[in-house]
Amino acid sequence: MFDYLIVGSGLYGAVFAYLAKQNGKKCLVIEKRPHLGGNIFCEDIDGIHVHKYGAHIFHTSNKKVWDFVGRFAEFNRYTNSPVANFHGKLFSLPFNMNTFYQMWGVTTPAQAMRKIEEQKRAIGITNPRNLEEQAISLVGRDIYETLIKEYTEKQWGRKCSELPAFIIKRLPVRLTFDNNYFDDAYQGIPVGGYNRIVEGLLEGIETKTDADFFADCKKWEASADRVVFTGRIDEFYGYRFGRLAYRTVRFETEELAVQNFQGNAVVNYTSHDEPYTRIIEHKHFEPESPSYPQDKTVISREYSAEWNDGTEPFYPVNDGKNAELYGKYKVLADAESNVIFGGRLAEYRYYDMDDVIGRAMSDAEKEFGKFE
């Protein structure tokens, strides 16, 4: 009945389905959740667009990707400028001159660099071997112990000295008074929420929610010539070599009878004193929205934990053991002639939204040729 069965309606699946349809292909998209959109799904709570699976801030320097998503929604001018709370004291993120002033009272880039170099030399780091050493080499011991160490250990459930250095290598560190977390040329939140993008991508395409591919693989595979799979690659192969590890996030969402709870969309809690890693206040993603209520707000506390069956896998655990295990599954995937594996679960890697869209566009071009 279909040219492509697409398992999963997140960004990779939805973008691939859209491009397949543009090329005259008939697609069926199935989604095991009761809604479409994967982790970018927004839930409406009293008119507020709530990022149900955590904060999603779109940012990219890829103009092709930016122009593509612009077909489906207008973007506002939201700038991601998180705040860190450590025992009630607030610090600017990403690490910049505001942070250095708040931490040390320094007012010039030269003073900040001297402070960082002093703390780096004090422990003799020349070639960082783990996340702890990498962080101290970037921002010094004070900032590491205040804003990185306990937050990271809550997030990953492991000591920083046991985590690989590359996890934090892309950490923004600036010697300017710039609180914009991202360096990308384009940034914003789709006006009206991410559901508008998903709806635009999947318009005119047959979809089924509450549909578990693994409940009847043979039936679903028989419905199409080719399969695009965006779920967990180890599950696809019946855990033949063992299970890959993930971190999950639990969200505790609460409606409050106040206009403004924390004054910012994202506040990280960097101490072990709070069990959650951060609090999201969803109104601040679209502050220009005229329909948002003035007498209430919605917040979400985020709790990081080890993934297990019954929870959603969010972040691959990028250590040597899991990389080796994924490599075995990738050999099987590369040998498949009728299955395309795409997205963070199928490729066992963390993707920003623009990267996963770019990946889906690239894979679609391999299937259908160049497109405008």
VEXTI-664635 format. One record per residue (C-alpha): x, y, z; residue in one letter. Coordinates in pm, whole numbers, plus 50000, padded with zeros to 5 digits. Layout:
BEGIN
XYZa ...
This chain:
BEGIN
500005000050000m 502855024250077f 506275032449939d 507645040450287y 506675030350638l 508145056450872i 508485044851231v 508425075551455g 506995110251396s 509815131151541g 511785155551331l 513715129751132y 510645109351044g 508445139450972a 511025156650750v 511735124750556f 507985118650510a 507475154050381y 510305151450129l 509165117050017a 505665130849954k 507165159949759q 508765133749538n 505485115749473g 505915088149730k 503135074649947k 504055072450317c 502575058950636l 503915073850960v 503315054251279i 503915067351630e 503705047551955k 502835078552159r 499325092852158p 500515123751971h 502715132551675l 505965152051689g 508225131451911g 510075151952171n 509225185752019i 505515180852091f 503945210552272c 501015205252508e 498445232952549d 497865240952917i 495495270352961d 496675285052631g 500385281952717i 502545261352479h 504305237152713v 507415219452585h 506305185552715k 509675168452676y 511965196652782g 513125229752643a 513605229952265h 515295261352133i 515865261151759f 519285273851650h 521365268451339t 523945283851110s 522705262550822n 520675286150606k 519255257450401k 517785242050718v 516615276250846w 514815283850520d 513295249050521f 511695251950868v 510585287150778g 508155271550528r 506035258650815f 506205285151089a 507315320251167e 510025322151434f 510265347951710n 513465364151835r 513895343052148y 517505342352269t 518615314552500n 520225330452807s 519995305653095p 520645314353457v 522395291553708a 521265289954071n 523835277154324f 522615278554686h 520465308754597g 523215328154422k 522635335154053l 525165333153769f 524905340853398s 525225313353138l 526995305852915p 530275313553091f 531165349052997n 532395381453152m 529165384653350n 529835350453505t 533465358553578f 532495391253744y 529845373753954q 532365347154058m 535595367054106w 534755403854073g 536995407153765v 536045433553511t 538405427553215t 539075397652992p 542765398253092a 541845395153460q 539465366353387a 542075347553182m 544695351953452r 542295337253708k 541505307253487i 545175301153405e 546155303153773e 543595276553866q 544515254953567k 548245256053655r 547515248154020a 546485212553931i 548905208253640g 546475200653356i 548175197853017t 546135171052841n 542605167852989p 541715131153035r 538115134453154n 535255159053189l 536515172753522e 539945181553386e 538495195053062q 536105217953252a 538795231553485i 541075238153187s 538285258653026l 536905278953318v 538955271953631g 538255252653950r 535845277854112d 533395278053824i 533765240653776y 532895233054139e 530085258754153t 528355255353817l 529465223053649i 530435195153888k 527215187554080e 524935197353791y 526745173353556t 526725145353813e 522955149553854k 522505149653478q 524635119053400w 524475099653727g 528255095653717r 531255113753864k 532765139853635c 536115122253660s 534455091453504e 532945110053206l 534825115852877p 536275150452813a 534535155052478f 531105158752644i 532035193852754i 534365204552473k 531635224552301r 530885243952621l 530645280852526p 533225302552706v 533355339352611r 535495368852718l 532625392452635t 529485403552819f 527295382152594d 524635359952755n 523475344152428n 524125306952472y 524405299252102f 526775313251841d 524525303551551d 523345328651293a 519665319351338y 517745312851658q 514175313751784g 511005295751883i 508215289151628p 505325312751696v 502455291151814g 504705262251919g 506465233551745y 503245215151663n 502775238951371r 505965226151210i 505005189751259v 501505195751125e 502935212950819g 505435185150755l 502835157650784l 499945174950607e 498335150850360g 500345121050490i 498605091750657e 499555088651024t 498665065151308k 499265072551677t 499265046851961d 500835023551704a 503725002551833d 505904989151552f 507164960651770f 503654948551855a 503484933851502d 506664940251305c 505764917251019k 502414934050959k 503934968750954w 506894958850737e 504534942150488a 502624974850448s 505424992550259a 508314986750020d 510875003450249r 511115011850619v 512495043750774v 513255035151136f 513845061951400t 513525041051715g 516185023651924r 518525003651703i 519204977451972d 515464971052005e 515144967551627f 517624938851640y 516084922651946g 519004932752171y 521144907051990r 524394920852134f 522894935952452g 521164968152549r 522535002852483l 522455026752780a 520555059652791y 519735087053034r 516095096853071t 514395127953205v 511305129353423r 509215161153407f 507205174453698e 504915200553544t 502955224553764e 500515252753697e 501005282653927l 498645311454002a 501295338153939v 502075358853633q 505835352753641n 507585326253850f 511325329553781q 511785357153523g 513555334653272n 512725304753053a 515585283253186v 517145282653533v 519715255453607n 520075243053965y 523715233453997t 523795220254355s 522975185454481h 520645202754731d 517945202554462e 517195168754304p 516135184753973y 518605198353719t 516595228353605r 513215245553600i 511625256353274i 509015284153269e 507295279752936h 505715314152894k 509125329852847h 509735310752523f 506995331252355e 506765363152564p 505155381552275e 502075358952271s 498965380652329p 496855350452425s 498945339752725y 497115343953057p 498365371153292q 497305354153613d 499015320353577k 502135303153449t 503395267653391v 506745254253508i 508465220553462s 511105206453693r 513465182253520e 514895151453694y 517605131053524s 517845093353578a 519045060953423e 516755048753147w 514795016653186n 511805000753016d 508705022153058g 510595055253040t 511675075852740e 515325073352629p 516755108452587f 520545109052585y 522955082052466p 525645073652721v 528685081052509n 531335059752673d 533655033852522g 531515003952616k 528375017452450n 530265030352147a 531634995452089e 528184979952133l 526575004651892y 529304996751639g 528114960751628k 524534971651557y 525694996351294k 527334968151098v 523924951351078l 522174983850989a 524624991850709d 523884957950554a 520124964450535e 518844970750184s 515264980750269n 515664999250600v 516925034650658i 518035042351014f 517875078851118g 517695100951426g 519245100851773r 517895066751881l 518565048151556a 522065063151523e 522815063951896y 524055099751900r 522875132952035y 521465155751766y 520495192151786d 517255198751599m 518945214851300d 521375185751273d 518625159551266v 516715179651004i 519875182650797g 520485145350831r 516935137350714a 517325160950419m 520625144850325s 519195109650345d 516175120350140a 518495134449872e 520235100649853k 516855084749792e 515255110149558f 518015132449427g 518645169349485k 515725191649579f 515175228749629e 
